[in-house]
Amino acid sequence: MKETDYYKEITNLIENYEVNTRVRAMQDNHDKLMTNWKIGKLLVEAQGGKNRAKYGEYLIKKWSINLETKYGKSYSKRSLMFYRKLYEVFPNVSTAWTQLSYSHLKNLLFIKSENARNYYVNQVILNHLSVRELREMIKSNAFERLSYADKENIQLIDDNAHLTIEDMIKDPILIKVNKQVEKLDEKALHKYIISMLEERFLELGTGFTLAGHEYKVHIDNHIFKIDLLFFNYQLNSFVVVEVKIREYHPKDIGQLKFYVDYVDKNIKLSNHNKIIGILIVRKKNKYVVEYVTDEELFVTTYKLML
């Protein structure tokens, strides 16, 4: 091989390693949430039930000294009390609250009303709220402003209902911008929208982690760039996102499929589900239904909002 070929092989190895490292990190975060919930469950059982909270605090204070020394601040007295609270508030594992991040949960655990908590959990999932947006919703007393009937008997989203990519991605995807965007040329606008979509995906709260921004693909001495590459641990799948700042064209599906096939052959692990491809365009047209026949490929639109 040529010197440049060796270099490309090295960069491919590094990029694949970095992607898989991010995937494992996201899966580890989910595992950590469940581990801490189980710790909370054991703490409640060890103290003899919820009614013996004072004895539980004694145990936490006693055990946290050794646990923090041995395993770090994640097992301090304060952390163990949080894990216990997590179990007390959510005594049953649900596909709803387990989709939320720690930061989301920390804003919900001390809301006394179960109906209110369930309402906000559902809102985070259904509307893809960021932590900041959740805080703003709570601060605005969104639950309190519901009608009396709407406040009663609010259940978490059905545990048997598994979210799909269609549940996570809306049409259109709303992107907040300022007036300066109007002055950007097409290339700059494309980059700007990609960066905004990256933020929007990561705010979904449904398992997205960024694997690559303008991810480089090396094929036959040519370099291609995937606009955005994510891994979603809820779906256990890589998600390839391509962005067009114009109306949909049938050739766009061919390009998306090309990238999906590359990720499938070079990055996807055997235990991962099929690669998902998402094409985000300014506007759909009559060709969408005709050319999008693959069940793992989706076309949606974006809308810029001042």
C-alpha positions as CSV (number, residue, x, y, z in Angstrom):
1,M,0.0,0.0,0.0
2,K,1.0,3.6,-0.5
3,E,1.9,5.8,2.5
4,T,-1.5,7.7,2.1
5,D,-3.3,4.3,2.1
6,Y,-1.8,3.4,5.4
7,Y,-2.8,6.8,6.8
8,K,-6.4,6.3,5.7
9,E,-6.5,2.8,7.3
10,I,-5.2,4.4,10.6
11,T,-7.8,7.2,10.5
12,N,-10.6,4.6,9.7
13,L,-9.5,2.5,12.7
14,I,-9.4,5.5,15.0
15,E,-12.8,6.8,13.8
16,N,-14.5,3.4,14.2
17,Y,-13.0,3.1,17.7
18,E,-14.2,6.6,18.7
19,V,-17.7,5.9,17.5
20,N,-17.9,2.6,19.4
21,T,-16.5,4.2,22.5
22,R,-19.3,6.8,22.4
23,V,-21.9,4.1,21.9
24,R,-20.6,2.1,24.9
25,A,-20.6,5.3,26.9
26,M,-24.3,5.9,26.2
27,Q,-25.2,2.3,27.0
28,D,-23.2,2.6,30.2
29,N,-25.1,5.7,31.2
30,H,-28.4,3.8,30.9
31,D,-26.9,0.9,32.8
32,K,-25.7,3.3,35.5
33,L,-29.2,4.7,35.9
34,M,-30.7,1.3,36.4
35,T,-27.8,0.3,38.8
36,N,-28.5,3.3,41.0
37,W,-32.2,2.6,41.0
38,K,-31.5,-0.9,42.2
39,I,-29.1,0.5,44.9
40,G,-32.0,2.7,46.0
41,K,-34.3,-0.3,46.2
42,L,-31.9,-2.2,48.3
43,L,-31.4,0.7,50.7
44,V,-35.2,0.9,51.2
45,E,-35.4,-2.8,51.8
46,A,-32.4,-2.7,54.2
47,Q,-34.0,0.0,56.3
48,G,-37.1,-2.0,56.6
49,G,-39.4,0.0,54.3
50,K,-40.2,3.6,53.6
51,N,-41.6,4.2,57.0
52,R,-38.2,3.7,58.6
53,A,-36.5,6.6,56.9
54,K,-34.5,7.7,59.9
55,Y,-32.9,4.2,60.2
56,G,-32.3,4.4,56.5
57,E,-30.4,7.7,56.9
58,Y,-28.3,6.0,59.6
59,L,-27.4,3.2,57.2
60,I,-26.6,5.6,54.3
61,K,-24.4,7.7,56.5
62,K,-22.6,4.5,57.8
63,W,-22.2,2.8,54.4
64,S,-21.4,5.9,52.3
65,I,-18.1,6.3,54.2
66,N,-16.7,3.1,52.9
67,L,-18.4,3.2,49.5
68,E,-17.2,6.7,48.7
69,T,-13.7,5.9,49.8
70,K,-13.7,2.8,47.7
71,Y,-15.7,3.9,44.6
72,G,-15.7,7.7,44.6
73,K,-18.2,10.5,45.0
74,S,-20.9,8.8,43.0
75,Y,-21.6,6.8,46.3
76,S,-21.4,9.7,48.8
77,K,-24.1,10.1,51.4
78,R,-25.9,12.7,49.2
79,S,-25.7,10.4,46.1
80,L,-27.1,7.4,48.0
81,M,-30.0,9.5,49.4
82,F,-30.7,10.5,45.8
83,Y,-30.7,6.8,44.6
84,R,-33.1,6.0,47.5
85,K,-35.4,8.9,46.5
86,L,-35.3,7.7,42.9
87,Y,-36.6,4.3,43.9
88,E,-39.2,5.8,46.3
89,V,-40.6,8.0,43.6
90,F,-40.4,5.4,40.8
91,P,-40.8,2.0,42.6
92,N,-41.5,0.3,39.3
93,V,-39.2,0.3,36.2
94,S,-40.9,2.0,33.3
95,T,-39.9,2.6,29.7
96,A,-41.1,6.1,30.3
97,W,-38.9,7.6,33.1
98,T,-35.9,5.4,32.2
99,Q,-35.6,7.5,29.0
100,L,-34.9,10.6,31.0
101,S,-31.4,11.8,31.9
102,Y,-30.3,12.3,35.5
103,S,-30.6,16.0,35.0
104,H,-34.2,15.6,34.0
105,L,-34.9,13.3,37.0
106,K,-33.3,15.6,39.5
107,N,-35.9,18.3,38.5
108,L,-38.8,15.8,39.1
109,L,-38.0,13.8,42.2
110,F,-39.1,16.4,44.7
111,I,-42.4,17.1,43.0
112,K,-44.9,15.6,45.5
113,S,-47.8,15.0,43.2
114,E,-47.5,11.7,41.3
115,N,-49.9,13.1,38.6
116,A,-47.7,16.1,38.2
117,R,-44.5,14.0,37.9
118,N,-46.2,11.7,35.4
119,Y,-47.4,14.7,33.4
120,Y,-43.9,16.2,33.2
121,V,-42.3,12.8,32.3
122,N,-44.7,12.4,29.5
123,Q,-44.2,15.9,28.3
124,V,-40.4,15.4,28.1
125,I,-40.9,12.3,26.0
126,L,-43.7,13.5,23.7
127,N,-42.2,16.9,23.1
128,H,-38.5,16.1,23.4
129,L,-37.9,18.7,26.1
130,S,-34.4,19.6,27.0
131,V,-33.6,20.0,30.7
132,R,-33.9,23.8,30.4
133,E,-37.3,23.5,28.7
134,L,-38.5,21.1,31.4
135,R,-37.4,23.6,34.1
136,E,-39.2,26.4,32.3
137,M,-42.4,24.3,32.1
138,I,-42.2,23.5,35.8
139,K,-41.5,27.1,36.7
140,S,-44.5,28.2,34.6
141,N,-46.8,25.8,36.6
142,A,-47.8,24.0,33.4
143,F,-49.4,21.2,35.4
144,E,-51.3,23.5,37.8
145,R,-52.8,25.4,34.8
146,L,-54.4,22.2,33.4
147,S,-58.2,21.8,33.9
148,Y,-59.2,19.9,37.0
149,A,-60.2,16.8,34.9
150,D,-56.9,16.8,33.0
151,K,-55.0,16.7,36.3
152,E,-56.6,13.5,37.5
153,N,-55.2,9.9,37.1
154,I,-52.3,10.8,34.8
155,Q,-50.5,7.6,33.8
156,L,-47.0,7.3,32.4
157,I,-46.8,6.5,28.7
158,D,-47.7,2.9,28.2
159,D,-44.8,0.7,29.3
160,N,-45.5,-1.7,26.4
161,A,-45.3,1.1,23.8
162,H,-41.9,1.1,22.3
163,L,-40.8,4.4,20.7
164,T,-39.8,4.3,17.1
165,I,-37.8,6.8,15.2
166,E,-41.1,8.2,13.9
167,D,-42.1,9.0,17.5
168,M,-38.9,10.8,18.1
169,I,-38.6,12.9,14.9
170,K,-41.3,15.5,14.1
171,D,-42.3,17.0,10.8
172,P,-41.3,19.7,10.5
173,I,-38.3,19.9,12.9
174,L,-38.4,23.5,14.3
175,I,-35.1,25.3,14.5
176,K,-34.8,28.6,16.2
177,V,-32.6,31.1,14.4
178,N,-31.8,34.9,14.4
179,K,-32.1,37.3,11.5
180,Q,-28.4,37.0,10.7
181,V,-29.1,33.6,9.2
182,E,-30.7,35.3,6.2
183,K,-27.2,36.7,5.3
184,L,-25.5,33.3,5.0
185,D,-24.6,31.8,1.7
186,E,-25.8,28.2,0.9
187,K,-22.7,26.5,2.2
188,A,-22.7,28.4,5.4
189,L,-26.4,27.9,5.9
190,H,-26.0,24.2,5.4
191,K,-23.3,24.1,8.1
192,Y,-25.4,26.2,10.4
193,I,-28.5,24.0,10.1
194,I,-26.4,20.9,10.7
195,S,-25.1,22.4,13.9
196,M,-28.6,23.4,15.0
197,L,-29.9,19.9,14.2
198,E,-27.1,18.3,16.2
199,E,-28.2,20.3,19.3
200,R,-31.9,19.5,18.6
201,F,-31.3,15.7,18.4
202,L,-29.2,15.7,21.6
203,E,-32.1,17.5,23.3
204,L,-34.6,14.8,22.4
205,G,-34.1,12.9,25.6
206,T,-34.8,9.6,23.9
207,G,-31.3,8.0,23.8
208,F,-29.4,10.0,21.1
209,T,-25.6,10.3,21.4
210,L,-23.5,12.1,18.7
211,A,-21.1,9.7,17.0
212,G,-19.8,12.1,14.3
213,H,-20.4,15.7,13.0
214,E,-19.6,15.7,9.3
215,Y,-18.3,12.2,9.8
216,K,-15.6,11.4,7.2
217,V,-16.0,8.3,5.0
218,H,-13.0,7.1,3.0
219,I,-13.8,5.0,-0.1
220,D,-11.5,4.4,-3.0
221,N,-9.3,7.5,-2.4
222,H,-12.4,9.7,-2.1
223,I,-13.6,11.4,1.0
224,F,-17.3,11.8,1.7
225,K,-18.9,13.4,4.7
226,I,-22.0,12.2,6.6
227,D,-23.7,15.3,7.9
228,L,-24.6,13.8,11.3
229,L,-24.1,10.3,12.7
230,F,-25.8,9.3,15.9
231,F,-26.3,6.2,18.0
232,N,-29.6,5.7,19.8
233,Y,-29.5,3.3,22.6
234,Q,-33.3,3.1,22.9
235,L,-33.4,1.8,19.3
236,N,-29.9,0.1,19.6
237,S,-29.1,1.5,16.2
238,F,-26.9,4.0,14.4
239,V,-28.8,6.9,12.8
240,V,-27.5,8.5,9.7
241,V,-28.8,12.1,9.1
242,E,-28.4,14.0,5.8
243,V,-29.5,17.6,5.4
244,K,-30.5,19.4,2.2
245,I,-31.4,23.1,2.3
246,R,-33.6,22.7,-0.8
247,E,-36.6,20.7,-1.9
248,Y,-36.4,16.9,-1.9
249,H,-34.9,15.2,-4.9
250,P,-35.0,11.5,-5.6
251,K,-31.2,11.2,-5.9
252,D,-31.0,12.2,-2.2
253,I,-32.3,8.8,-1.2
254,G,-29.5,7.1,-3.2
255,Q,-26.9,9.2,-1.3
256,L,-28.5,8.4,2.1
257,K,-28.7,4.7,1.3
258,F,-25.0,4.8,0.3
259,Y,-24.0,6.2,3.7
260,V,-26.4,3.8,5.5
261,D,-24.7,0.8,3.7
262,Y,-21.2,2.1,4.6
263,V,-22.1,2.4,8.3
264,D,-23.7,-1.1,8.2
265,K,-20.6,-2.7,6.7
266,N,-17.9,-0.7,8.5
267,I,-19.2,0.5,11.9
268,K,-22.3,-1.4,13.0
269,L,-21.7,-4.2,15.5
270,S,-23.4,-7.6,15.2
271,N,-25.6,-6.9,18.2
272,H,-26.9,-3.6,16.8
273,N,-30.3,-3.3,14.9
274,K,-30.6,-2.1,11.3
275,I,-29.2,1.3,10.5
276,I,-31.7,4.1,10.3
277,G,-31.4,6.8,7.7
278,I,-33.1,10.2,8.0
279,L,-33.2,12.8,5.2
280,I,-34.1,16.3,6.3
281,V,-35.1,18.7,3.5
282,R,-36.5,22.1,3.2
283,K,-39.6,20.9,1.5
284,K,-41.1,17.5,0.4
285,N,-42.7,16.9,-3.0
286,K,-44.5,14.2,-4.9
287,Y,-41.4,12.0,-5.3
288,V,-41.1,11.2,-1.6
289,V,-43.7,8.4,-1.6
290,E,-42.4,7.0,-4.9
291,Y,-38.7,6.8,-4.1
292,V,-38.7,6.1,-0.3
293,T,-39.5,2.4,-0.2
294,D,-37.0,1.3,2.4
295,E,-38.6,0.8,5.8
296,E,-35.4,2.1,7.5
297,L,-35.2,5.4,5.5
298,F,-37.3,8.4,6.5
299,V,-37.8,11.9,5.0
300,T,-38.8,14.9,7.1
301,T,-38.5,18.6,6.8
302,Y,-37.1,21.5,8.8
303,K,-38.5,24.9,9.5
304,L,-36.5,28.0,10.5
305,M,-38.2,30.1,13.2
306,L,-37.1,33.6,14.4
